[in-house]
Amino acid sequence: MNSLDVRQLAYAYPDGTQALFGVDLSISRGERVALLGPNGAGKTTLVMHLNGILTPGHGTVTVAGTPVRKDTLKEVRQRVGLVFQDPDDQLFMPTVRDDVAFGPANAGVRGEDLDRVVKGALERVGMLEAIDRPPHHLSFGQRRRVAVATVLAMEPEILVLDEPSSNLDPAARRELAEILRSLDVTVLMVTHDLPYALELCERSLVLSDGVIAADGPTRELLADTELLAKHRLELPYGFAIPAV
């Protein structure tokens, strides 16, 4: 069973702006996939369909065999974990412990079970020692790792990360990459950071003008200079695709 199946997904905003024109994609369980594309390509619109924030104008979204519908939203939102670009949009409680416990507690987890879930999620991102600290006392990179832990505590089927490397210094960027590689979970990473996509995701999708314009091995897509230029994607100056 795939973690994610999207079929002929189309969506227009209330003002008439058509953002998606018939998106088809499947992601297998355990895959790490990068979603690439220029600004305005429809990436955020697509992501907001994965847990029912937006409702398709046409087509379907299925998460681990469960169709995304109004009557399945609670189940789907436990299976799709969104990590926002700004961790401060996700961290709002007095302590790290409270933030990571928030989702499971609302799902009915209590007592020792809740403590085990919280500590387990923080261990997975290397932030257990910060469990009783206020989030605003942490560095930006540490807050992003705690934001990931808040999602992992819900044991999602698929982890969706929006620009995970943005605003990170090189050490924090490397630490987050090591964490993401260690996770036994399906990952969809929305990013403009093409080297990060190459480092973490064997497969990439290029979303452009509301459709999937390319789908294949990240190395092959990033080596295709015509493809990158056509869809306004650029590697950093001097960056060369390493030889296999």
C-alpha positions, 0 to 999 in steps of 0.5 A, spaced: 500 500 500 502 506 498 503 512 503 500 517 498 496 517 492 493 523 488 489 522 482 487 528 477 487 533 483 485 540 480 483 546 484 481 553 483 481 558 489 474 562 490 477 568 486 477 563 480 485 562 480 486 555 478 492 552 482 492 545 480 490 542 473 490 535 474 496 532 479 497 525 479 502 522 483 504 516 488 509 515 494 511 508 496 511 507 504 518 509 506 520 513 500 523 520 501 521 524 495 522 532 494 517 536 491 520 542 487 518 547 483 518 555 482 514 560 486 507 559 484 507 552 481 502 550 486 506 546 491 503 549 497 496 548 494 498 541 493 500 540 500 494 543 503 490 537 500 494 532 503 490 533 510 484 536 508 485 543 509 483 544 502 478 540 498 479 538 491 475 541 486 476 535 482 480 528 483 482 524 489 487 524 495 488 517 498 493 517 505 495 509 506 488 507 503 484 512 506 480 517 502 481 524 504 474 526 505 470 530 511 468 524 514 475 521 515 479 528 517 481 526 524 484 519 521 487 523 516 490 528 520 493 523 524 497 520 518 499 526 515 504 530 519 506 537 517 512 541 519 511 548 517 517 552 514 517 557 521 517 552 527 514 558 531 508 557 527 508 550 531 510 551 538 506 555 542 506 552 549 510 553 555 515 548 555 518 543 549 514 537 553 508 541 553 508 542 545 510 535 543 505 532 548 499 537 545 497 532 539 497 525 543 494 528 549 488 531 544 488 524 541 487 521 548 494 519 550 495 519 558 499 518 563 505 514 562 503 512 555 504 520 554 510 521 557 513 515 553 511 518 547 513 525 548 520 522 550 521 517 544 519 523 539 524 527 542 529 522 542 528 521 535 530 528 534 536 529 539 532 534 543 530 530 549 535 534 554 531 540 552 524 537 554 523 542 560 526 548 557 521 553 554 521 553 546 523 560 545 530 559 549 532 554 543 536 556 537 532 556 530 535 549 528 533 546 535 526 549 535 525 546 528 527 539 530 522 540 536 517 542 531 519 535 527 518 531 534 511 534 535 509 531 529 513 524 530 509 524 536 503 522 532 506 517 529 504 519 522 504 515 516 507 521 512 511 527 514 511 533 510 516 538 511 515 545 508 522 548 506 526 544 512 533 547 510 531 554 510 534 559 515 539 553 518 546 554 519 550 549 516 551 545 522 543 545 524 542 543 516 547 537 517 544 535 523 537 535 521 539 531 515 541 526 519 535 526 523 531 525 517 535 519 514 534 516 520 526 516 520 522 510 518 517 514 515 515 516 508 517 523 507 515 529 502 520 534 502 517 541 499 524 545 498 527 550 493 534 547 496 536 543 490 542 540 494 538 538 500 533 534 495 539 531 492 542 529 499 536 526 502 531 524 496 533 519 491 526 521 487 524 528 486 517 531 483 517 537 479 511 541 480 510 547 475 504 551 472 499 546 476 501 539 473 507 534 475 512 536 469 517 531 471 518 525 476 524 521 476 531 520 480 533 526 483 540 526 480 537 525 473 533 531 474 538 536 477 543 534 471 538 536 466 539 543 465 534 544 460 529 542 465 531 546 470 531 552 466 524 551 463 521 551 470 526 556 474 530 551 478 537 553 479 543 550 483 547 554 487 553 557 483 559 552 482 555 546 485 556 540 480 552 534 481 557 529 484 559 523 480 555 516 482 
